[in-house]
Amino acid sequence: MSDKTKTILVVEDVDEISSQMREMLRKKGHRILNAANAEDAIKIAEHDRPNIILTDLDLPTFDALVQLVRAHKDLGNLTVAIIDINGPEVRQTDGLRILSSFDQLDELLQSCVK
């Protein structure tokens, strides 16, 4: 794995969206992990330690995911990001990053230190 390769945990409950996100990120050379809900995401993150968690606001367990990550003794500093091309009015608190494109994700990943 090169220095540019990042491990991204995609948390998405819609298969079509999940597969599109995984494919786009793989083409950029990243290692992709996948979960469909907050509980699975935490288990995977504990085991594989991703650089970032990428999810969306429509995830039914979105709030639980953010709360579980923040409360976790080993994962508390992990960045949780969403990509929303509509740029919603969501505060970027608790390490939550709202991105408007995959280009912004690339910039964020470059700043992530594992």
N, C-alpha and C positions, 0 to 999 in steps of 0.2 A: 504494500500500500504506500503510495507516494505521500509527500507532505501536503500536497494539495487535496488529496482524497479526504473527505469528511464522512463521518457516519451520521446519517439522518434517520430519525425515527418518525415515520409518517403515521399519524393517528387519524384515520378517516374511516367512517362507517359505510360509505357508499363505494362499492367495488369499482365502478367505472371511474370515479374521480381518483380513487386511490391508485388504480393502475396507470392512469395518465400522469399523475404526480411522480410515481415511481419511475416510469419510463423517462420522463423529462430529466429527472435527477440522475438516473443511471447514465444517460447520454452525456451528462456533465462530469461523469467519472466518480460519482459518489457511491458509497456503500449504503444501501437502503435496508432499513428494518421496517416492519409493518405491524400495526395494531389497529383493532377496530373500536376500542373503548379505553377509558382511563385506566381501569384495573390492569388490563393486559399491557398497556403502555408502561406502567410502572414496573411490572415484572420484567419486561424486556429491557427497560432502561437500567434496572438494577444489575442485570446480567451482562449487558453489552455496552453500557456507558456511551451513548451517542453524544455527538458534539452539540446537537440541537434536536428539539422536538418540533415538528411541523404539523400543524393541525388546522382546523377551520372553526369559525364561530358557530356553525350549524351543527357541530358534533353534539349529540345529546348529552354526552358526559364531559363537555368542554369545561364547565366550571369545576367539576370534580377533578379533572385532569390538572388544571392549574393549582388547585388547592393541595392535591396530593404531592405534586412536584415540590411546591414551596415548603410543605411540612416535612418532607423527607430529609433525613439527616445527611444523606450522601448526594442527593439530587437537587437540593435546594437552590443551588446557583445555576442550574441548567437553564439555558434560554429556551423559552417556548415561543414559537413564532407562528403567525398565520399570514397567508397571502390573501388579500382582499382587494381586487382591482377597483372596487368602488370606494376604497378608503373611508371606512366608517369612522364615526366619532367615538373611538374607544381610547381610553387613557392607556398609555404605555407604562403600566405599573407592574410591580412584582415580576419583572423580567419578561413580561409579555411584549413582543415586538409585532407591530402591524406593518406588513410589507405590501407594496402595491404591485410587485412583479418578482419574477424569479431572478432578475438581475440584482435586485436589492437583497435577495437571499444569498447570492454569491458574495456580495460585499459583507454581509453579516457573517457568513461562514469563514471568510478570510480573517475576520477579527476574533473568531472563536479559537480558544486555545484548549486543547484536550488535556 
